Amino acid sequence: MNAVSDDQLDYDVCVIGAGIAGIGFAYRLQERMGKDLKYCVLEGRHELGGTWSLFQYPGTRSDSDMHTFGYPWRAWTRKEIIAPRATIMEYLKECTAAEGIDSKILYQHRVERMSWSTASKSWSLDVTVGGRDTSVTQTVIRARFLLLGTGYYDNKVPLEAHIPGIENFGGTTIHPQFWPSGFDYRNKNIVVIGSGATAITIVPAMAQEAAHVTMLQRSPSYIIEGKYDDSLYDRVVKLLWPTRMASWFIRVKWILMSIFIVTFCDKFPQAATKAMNAQTMKLLPAGMNLAPDFTPSYTPFQQRFVKTGAIDKVTKTSIILKSGEELHPDVIITATGLKLQPLGGIEIMVDDKPYDVSQHFVWKSSMLEDLPNVMYVIGYINSSWTLAADTTAQFACRILKKMKDDGTKMVVPRLKQSERQKMKEVPFFPFTSTYVQRGKSVLPKVSDRPQWERRSFYWRDLAIAWWGDIESCLEWAS
């Protein structure tokens, strides 16, 4: 059987997911590939936004600066550096409407299985259509190439927190990822277990209306005080014209700042710890010590989410700590991390054989070994997700352009057994966090070899997307 022709397919390219990455994919396809390309965006939920649609806990906001979290092709011009969920959703809707991407999104189209046929050089997607107060049907969509903007968190099942006796608690227990709509926490006693980004966001937001909020942590997190707006931006806008130039300047500033901070913490962890502790000390009330509540047990950037607190057990009415202290909450919020799940949990078949993501290496942080015609966004651990998403989107368009010019129908990373034996496997994420350690068995592999190493930093990845080698370890076929 020969490869099917393009006009026998439903689409040339299917983008899966209408979050930050999926919208970015769509824009670059329109910009780089021309109007002749047939593409769609398949979104399982009722609206775009991905994480920003799903997460609705109190205080939900970005944990990266918006100048780099926004798209390079549509500058973030609002004053906020850190933006709330509603503002981010407005921005994403503006982006899709302005570029006509909104007309390409098929909502409530959830991809259950993706099946590759080498004979036809195409993907068949088993899609569930509907839900959310509508009837459910099944359909099959055929495409040549897939771009996955699915992230690597499970959007259906939370990370199970190992908290002794939590099932005995007689009050309300909530995982932030699945915040109940309209939940009234006014005048309630709240305990938030965890001290990572989610907990740090929730605590001050709930403290405004709750009777009392306690953050229960095993180890504190490193926190740097920041502002919600950037006065420098206004000054630069007045000095530079057009505004696009000013936006570019600010964007570069924040990219460089992120690289500097992460590099400094990595190379000089003790100095970084000392500097952060000194800043924290300035913010504490007079006479209050750093230890133990503000002295993390790890160095900066070693963790992002912290383990559950030193809990002995949970009873029907209390949390008993190993120290003997008791807390008596009405509500327990388990902000203990997210369950890792690559490629959206989609079942994958390659020539009628199951494909196990965890047994394959990642090629240039964007394609998976032995998985044809698929590119997947893998984000940064120390910079905005959007930076990685955009380099991947540009790289994808470069691959697609070459396929079109050369008349090839399939491209797939291959790794010879002799090469595999020489490779040293390294952690997908260099974190000691609980959610990473518990989820590492489901993640793809990365190594110390140039073509198969994990992401490094934005400028290098952008150079690879524009000019990097796309011949080594890649198999092209007509």
N, C-alpha and C positions, 0 to 999 in steps of 0.2 A: 504494500500500500504506500502510495506517495503522500507527501505532505499535502494537507488540504490547502486550497487557495484562500487568499484573504477574504474573498467575497462569500466564501462558505462559512465564515465565522460570524458570530454575533458582534464581536468587537476585536480590534487589533490588540488593545490593552484593557485589562480590568484593574482598576485600583480598588483595593479592599480596605475600607475604613475611611470615614470622612472626618477625621480629627486633624490635628496640626499637620501630620505627615501626609495624609491623603490629599488634603487641600493643596499642599505644596507640590505633590506629585502632579496633580491636575494642572496647576498653573504652568509648570515647566513643560509638560506635554504640549500644551497649547502654544507656548512660547517657542519651543525648539522644533517641534515635529510638524507643524503646519495643520491646516484645516482638513486635510485628507485623512488624517488619523482618526479612526473610530475608537472612542474610549468611553468608559462610564466609571462611576464611583459607586461601589456597593457598600451600603451602610446598614448594619443590623438594627440600629436604634431608629427612633422616630425623628431624630434631628441630628444635625452635624455637631461637631465639637469634641467627640470622643470623651476623654477624661473630664473635660469641662462641662459636658452635659451630664455625665454620670455622677461626679462628685458634687454633693450639695450640702456638706456639713457646714456648720457655722464658721464663718471667716475664710471659706475656701478662696485661695488666691494663688498667684504664681509664686514659685520659689526661685525663679530666675528673673533677672532684670528684663523688662519688656522691650528694650531697644534691641536685644539679641533674641528674645523670645518671639518678637514680631518678625514678619517676613522681610527679607532684603528687598523684595520687589514691591512691598507696600509698607513704607516706614511707619513705625509707631510714633505718632505725633502728639499723643496725650501727655500730660505732665507726669502722671504716675510712673514711678520706676517699678514698683510692685503693684500689680493690678488685681482687683477682686474678680471673682468668677464671672459675674454679670457683664463686666466691661470687656473681658476677654471674649465672651460669647458674642457681644456686639461687634467686636473687631473682626472675628472670623466670618460672621454673616456679611459684614461690609465687604470683606475680601472676595468671598464667593460671588456676591451679587455684582460687584464692579467688574469682575473678569468673566462673568457668564458661567462660572463653574456650577452655580446652584442648579442650573438646568440639566447638568450631567449626573447629579446625584440621585440614586435610586434608594429611597429610604425603606426601612423594614425589609431589607434583602440581606438575610444572614447566610453567609457561606458556611455550610456544614462540612463539605468534602471537596477537595480539589484533586483531580485525577489527570495525570500526564500520559499522553500516548506518543512514544517516539515515532511510531509509524506515521501518524498524522501531523506530528510536530505541533501539537496544540493541547490546551488545557480544557477540561470539562469541569464546570463548577456545579455542584449540587446545592441549590439555594432554597432556603425557606423564605417565603414571601408572606408578609402580614404579621399578625400578632397585635398587641396593644389595641384591643377593642375592634379588631377586624378579623375576618376569616383567614385561615392559614392555607396556603397552597405550596406545592413544590414545583420547581422549574430547574432546567439545566441551561447554563450559559456557557458558550464556547468562546475561547479567546486564545490568541497566540502567546501573549506575555502577561505576567501578573506583577503588580507592584503592591507590596503589602505594607500598609501603615497601621498595623494592628497592635503595636507596642509589645510589651512582654509581661503584662500583668493580667491575671484572671479577672474578668469583669463580672463573673457570676458567683464565684466562690471566694470568700475572704481567707486570708492566712489564719489557720487555726492557732489561737494563742494557748500555750500550755500554762494555764493558770489554775493551780490546784483548787478544786471545789467551785469553780465559776458556775457550774451547772446548778449549784445549790442556791445561788443568789435569788432572793425573792423580789428584788426590784427590777429595773429595766437595764438590760445590757445591749449596747449598740456598738457595731463596728462602723467607723466613719465612712467607709466605702459604700455602705448601704444605709445611709441616713434616712430615717422614716419621715415622710413628708408631713409637715405641720407639727412636728413634735414640740410640745410645750415644756421647756425646762425652767421656766420662771420659778424662782423661790425654792428650787431643789438643790440638794447637796450632791455635787458631782465629783467623781474621781476619774481622772483621765490617766490610763495606764500607758506609759511610753513618754519619751521626751524627744522624739524626732520631729521632722518638719510638720507632720499632721498635728501632733499634739501641741506643738508650739503655736500653730495657727488657731486651734480650737480653744485653748485655754483663755486667752484674752477676749475672744469673741463671746464666749459663754459667760465670762465673769461679769459682763455688763448687766445680765438679767438673772443669773442663777444666785441662789442664796450664798453658796460657797463652792469654789472650784479648787481641787487639789490635783497637782500633777504628781503621779506616783512613778518614780523612775529607779532603775537599778544604777544607772550612771547618767549624769547630765550630758547635754550636748554643747558643742561650741556654738555660740551665738554672737554675731557681730551686729551692733546697732546700725540701722539704716534708715534713710528717709524715704517717704513715699512720693516725693517729687524731686526734680533735678533743676535747681535754679540755673545751673550752667547751660542747660539746653536753651532756655529763653535767651540768654546772652549770646550764645552762638548763632541762634536763628537771626538775631538782629545784625550780627556782624557778617554772616555769610549768606549769600543769595545765589541760587534759589534754596528753598527750604530743604530740598533733597540733599544738597551738599551738607547742610547742617546735620541732617539725620544720619548721613553716612559717617560724619565725624564722630558723633555720639556713639554710634554702633561700634565703630572700631575701638573707641575708648573703652567700652564695656567688655569687648572681646579680649583686649590686651590686659585689662584689669583682672579678669577671671583667670587668664593664663598665669599672670604674675602671682596671684594669691595662691593658686593651687601648686605652682612650682615651688614657691617659698615654703609652703607647708610640707611638701614632699621632701625637699632637700634639707630644710632646717626645722624639723619638727619641734625641737625643744624651744628654739627662739620663737616660733609661731605660737606655741602654747603659752609662753611667758607674755607675749604681746596681747593675746586674746584675754588672758586672765587679768592683765593690768587694765584693759578697757572695761571688762566686766566689773572689776572692783570699783571703778569710778561711778558705776550706775547703781551700786547697792547702797542701801540706807547706812548712815553712820553707825559704826560699831558692829556691823554684820560681817561675818567672815565668808571667804570663798568656800572653804571646806565645810561640810561635804557636798552641799547642794549645787555648787557651781564649779566643781573640779572633775571633769570627765576622766574615766579610767583608760582612755585611748588617746592617740595623737590625732590632730586635725586631719580630716578626710579619710580616716581609717574606717569610719562608720558614717552612715547617714540616718539609719533608724536604730533605735536603742532597744535592748532586750527588755522584757517585762520586769517589773520591780521585784524587790526581794520579798516576795509574798510567801507566807507560810501556808495559808489557806483562806478560802472565801467561804463564809457561812451564809445563812439566809439573810442576815441583816448587817454583816460587817466584812471588812477585809482585815485579816490579822497578819501583821508583818512579823518577820523572824526576830525583830527587835523586841517584840511583845506589844508594840503600839497597835491600836485598833482604829480603823476608819469606819464611819457609818454612813455610807452613801445611799442616796435614793436611786442614782443612776451610775453605772459603770460604763465607761467608754474605752474600748480596747483599741487604742491607736498603736498597734504593735507591728505594723508592716503590711505588705501586700503579698499575695501569692503569685510567684513567678509562673508565667505561661507563655512560651514563645509562639509566634505566628497565630495568635488568637485562638489557640486550641483547635484549629481546623484539622480534620483528618486528612492526611496526605497519602496519595497513592502514585507510584511511578511505575508505569507498565504493569499494573495490576498487583504490585507488591507494596506493602506498607512502608512508608518512609519515616524513620525515627530521627528527628532533628538532633537529639542529644548524642548521636553516634557520628556526626559529621562536622567537619571544620568549616569555618566561615572564611570566604575569600574576599579580601579587601573590605572587610566589615560591611558587606552589602549583598553577597550572594552565598548560597550554601552548596557545599560539595555534593555533586551528583544530583542536584535539583535544577532541572533545566528551566530557562526563561522565567526566573523569579528573582526579584530584588526586594530586599527587606530592610527597613530602617532600624538601625541599632544606634541608640542615642549615646550621648556623652554622660559620664558620671560627674563631671566637674564644670560643665557648660550647658547652655540652653539646648533643649531637645531640638528646637527648630534649626539650629546650626547644622547638626548631623543630618536632619531630614532633608535640608536643602542640598547639601553636598551629595547625598544619595540620589536625590531627584535629578540633579545635573549629570551625575555619573550614569544613571539609567538612560537618560536621553542620548548620551554619547554612545552607549551600547546599542540602543535602538536605531540610531542614525547609521551606525556601521552595518547593522543587519540589513537595513533598507538599501544602503549603497551597494553592499556585496551580494544581496539576494539570498542571504542565509535565513533559515527559519528556526534555528536552535543554537543557543549558546549555554554551555554548562561548565562549571568548574570541575576539574578532575585532579585527583591526587594519586600518584603512583605509590604502590606499596613500599618501594625502596625509599621514596622521599618521606613517606609517613614515618618510617622507622627512625629517621634522622631528626624528626621534629620533637621538640620538647613542649608538652602541653602546659599552658599557663591558665590561671583563673580567668573566666569570662569577665567578672567584676573583681577588682582588687580590694574587696571589702570583707570585714569580719562580721558584718551585720547578720542578725539572726535570719532575716528573710532571704538573704543571699545564700547563706550556708545551707538553709533548708531547701532552697530551690535550685541549687547548682546542678543537680542530677538531671534536670529537664532542659538545661540550656545547651546550645551548640558549643563546639570546642573552638578554642583559639590557641595559637602556638607562638613560638619565638621567631618563626620564619616570616620574611617581609610580606609575602602574598597572603599569609594566613594569620597575621597578628591582629590584636584588638585595636580599637580606635585609639588615636593618640591625641591630636589637637586640631582645631578647625583649619588653620592655614595649610597645614600639611595635607589634610584630607581634601581640601578644595583643590590643591595642586594636583593631587592624584586623580580627582574627578575630571580635571581639564586635560592633563597631559600624561597621567600615569600609564604604566604598561597594561595593556588589555589583551596581551597574547599569551603570556606565561600562565600555565595551569588552566587555560580556557580552551575548550573544544568548541569549534564552530562547525555547523553542518547545514546543508541546504535541504 
